[in-house]
Amino acid sequence: MGPMSTLRNAAVTAKNTDVDRRRRVGRAWRQLRRGASALRLKDHFYGSGPEGLDIALADALIVICQQGPMRMGELAEALQITPASTTRAVGCLADKGLVERVRAIDDQRSILVSATGAGRRRYELINAKIQDGLSEILMEFTPQEQAQLVDYLERFVRSVDRFVENEAAAEHAVLNVD
């Protein structure tokens, strides 16, 4: 086998490795989002049945409890969702007695959302379950591996955000071509 053949084989092997790696990432991502364990974990953290919260509602409650009373627009921005989705989430949380909406003192047109006592207790329960769960899950990793995992996950999230922004900008440019 000559040098060109060796280079060609190395290129094919590298391409196959890249394809396999992307497949594995895709499979892991799908399992994290929709796998049977993910659904059971959601139920464990956020509850199930009529009293349970879906992930979007739990995220909203967590942000409200962690950041304190906030305007609807601030909540939408913090959650990176549309104002309409924010209104629906806050409505559902209010129906469950977990948040309340009040007019802002400084601007009567603005609505502030804050956690009720029940909402704060629910947040504390959710937070404790998440912290306990993550502690147990991360026991599988050494402290050094945990630090690497955090770095990789944060970088992965930034990369996904950048991809989405670039795709949105490209789509916008295509739609606005004369």
C-alpha positions as CSV (number, residue, x, y, z in Angstrom):
1,M,0.0,0.0,0.0
2,G,1.4,3.4,-1.1
3,P,1.4,6.7,0.8
4,M,-1.6,8.0,-1.1
5,S,-3.6,4.9,-0.2
6,T,-2.6,5.3,3.5
7,L,-3.7,8.9,3.5
8,R,-7.0,8.0,1.8
9,N,-7.7,5.3,4.4
10,A,-6.8,7.7,7.3
11,A,-9.3,10.3,5.8
12,V,-12.1,7.7,5.5
13,T,-11.4,6.4,9.1
14,A,-11.5,10.0,10.4
15,K,-14.7,10.7,8.5
16,N,-16.3,7.5,9.9
17,T,-15.2,8.4,13.4
18,D,-16.7,11.9,13.1
19,V,-20.0,10.5,11.8
20,D,-20.1,7.9,14.6
21,R,-19.3,10.6,17.2
22,R,-22.2,12.8,15.9
23,R,-24.5,9.8,16.0
24,R,-23.5,9.1,19.6
25,V,-24.0,12.7,20.6
26,G,-27.4,12.8,18.9
27,R,-28.5,9.5,20.6
28,A,-27.3,10.8,24.0
29,W,-29.1,14.1,23.5
30,R,-32.3,12.3,22.5
31,Q,-32.1,10.1,25.6
32,L,-31.6,13.1,27.8
33,R,-34.6,14.9,26.3
34,R,-37.0,12.0,25.7
35,G,-35.7,8.7,27.1
36,A,-37.6,6.7,29.6
37,S,-35.2,7.7,32.3
38,A,-35.6,11.4,31.4
39,L,-39.4,11.1,31.8
40,R,-39.1,9.3,35.2
41,L,-36.5,11.9,36.3
42,K,-38.9,14.7,35.4
43,D,-41.6,13.1,37.4
44,H,-39.2,12.6,40.4
45,F,-38.0,16.2,40.3
46,Y,-41.3,18.0,39.3
47,G,-44.0,15.7,40.3
48,S,-46.6,13.8,38.2
49,G,-50.3,13.9,37.7
50,P,-52.4,17.0,38.2
51,E,-50.1,18.4,40.8
52,G,-47.0,17.8,38.7
53,L,-45.2,20.5,36.7
54,D,-43.9,20.1,33.2
55,I,-40.3,21.2,32.6
56,A,-41.4,24.6,31.2
57,L,-43.5,25.4,34.3
58,A,-40.8,24.2,36.6
59,D,-38.2,26.3,34.8
60,A,-40.5,29.4,35.2
61,L,-41.0,28.7,38.9
62,I,-37.3,28.2,39.5
63,V,-36.4,31.5,37.8
64,I,-39.1,33.4,39.7
65,C,-38.0,32.0,43.0
66,Q,-34.3,32.5,42.3
67,Q,-34.5,36.0,40.9
68,G,-37.5,37.4,42.9
69,P,-40.5,39.3,41.6
70,M,-40.1,40.2,38.0
71,R,-41.9,41.7,35.0
72,M,-43.4,39.3,32.5
73,G,-40.9,40.5,29.8
74,E,-38.0,39.9,32.1
75,L,-39.2,36.4,32.8
76,A,-39.6,35.8,29.0
77,E,-36.1,37.0,28.5
78,A,-34.7,34.9,31.3
79,L,-36.4,31.8,30.0
80,Q,-35.7,32.6,26.3
81,I,-39.3,32.1,25.4
82,T,-42.0,34.2,23.7
83,P,-44.2,36.6,25.7
84,A,-47.2,34.4,24.8
85,S,-45.5,31.3,26.2
86,T,-44.6,33.3,29.3
87,T,-48.2,34.3,29.8
88,R,-49.4,30.7,29.5
89,A,-46.8,29.4,31.9
90,V,-47.5,32.1,34.5
91,G,-51.3,31.4,34.1
92,C,-50.8,27.7,34.8
93,L,-48.5,28.4,37.8
94,A,-51.1,30.9,39.1
95,D,-53.9,28.4,38.7
96,K,-51.9,26.0,40.8
97,G,-51.4,28.7,43.4
98,L,-47.6,28.8,43.0
99,V,-47.3,32.4,41.7
100,E,-49.2,35.6,41.8
101,R,-49.5,38.5,39.4
102,V,-49.6,42.1,40.7
103,R,-49.4,45.5,39.0
104,A,-46.0,47.1,39.3
105,I,-46.1,50.1,41.7
106,D,-43.8,52.1,39.4
107,D,-45.7,51.3,36.2
108,Q,-49.4,50.3,36.5
109,R,-49.2,48.9,32.9
110,S,-46.6,46.3,34.0
111,I,-47.3,43.0,35.7
112,L,-45.0,41.6,38.3
113,V,-44.9,37.9,38.9
114,S,-43.8,36.6,42.3
115,A,-43.9,33.2,44.0
116,T,-46.5,32.6,46.7
117,G,-45.6,30.8,49.9
118,A,-46.7,27.5,48.2
119,G,-44.6,28.3,45.2
120,R,-41.5,28.9,47.4
121,R,-42.1,25.7,49.2
122,R,-42.5,23.8,45.9
123,Y,-39.3,25.4,44.6
124,E,-37.4,24.3,47.8
125,L,-38.7,20.8,47.3
126,I,-37.8,20.8,43.6
127,N,-34.4,22.3,44.3
128,A,-33.6,19.7,47.0
129,K,-34.6,16.8,44.7
130,I,-32.5,18.2,41.9
131,Q,-29.4,18.7,44.1
132,D,-29.7,15.3,45.7
133,G,-30.3,13.7,42.3
134,L,-27.3,15.4,40.7
135,S,-25.1,14.5,43.6
136,E,-26.0,10.9,43.2
137,I,-25.6,11.0,39.4
138,L,-22.3,12.7,39.6
139,M,-20.9,10.2,42.1
140,E,-20.0,8.1,39.0
141,F,-17.4,10.8,38.0
142,T,-14.2,11.9,39.8
143,P,-14.1,15.5,40.9
144,Q,-11.8,16.2,37.9
145,E,-14.2,14.5,35.5
146,Q,-17.1,16.5,37.1
147,A,-15.2,19.8,36.4
148,Q,-14.6,18.7,32.8
149,L,-18.2,17.7,32.3
150,V,-19.4,21.1,33.5
151,D,-16.9,22.8,31.2
152,Y,-18.0,20.6,28.2
153,L,-21.7,21.0,28.9
154,E,-21.4,24.8,29.2
155,R,-19.4,25.0,26.0
156,F,-21.9,22.7,24.3
157,V,-24.8,24.9,25.3
158,R,-22.9,28.0,24.0
159,S,-22.3,26.2,20.8
160,V,-25.9,25.2,20.4
161,D,-27.0,28.8,21.1
162,R,-24.5,30.1,18.5
163,F,-25.8,27.5,15.9
164,V,-29.4,28.6,16.5
165,E,-28.5,32.3,16.3
166,N,-26.6,31.7,13.0
167,E,-29.4,29.6,11.5
168,A,-32.0,32.3,12.5
169,A,-29.8,35.0,11.0
170,A,-29.3,33.0,7.8
171,E,-33.0,32.3,7.5
172,H,-33.8,35.9,8.1
173,A,-31.4,36.9,5.4
174,V,-32.9,34.5,2.9
175,L,-36.5,35.7,3.7
176,N,-35.5,39.3,3.3
177,V,-33.8,39.0,-0.1
178,D,-35.3,41.3,-2.7
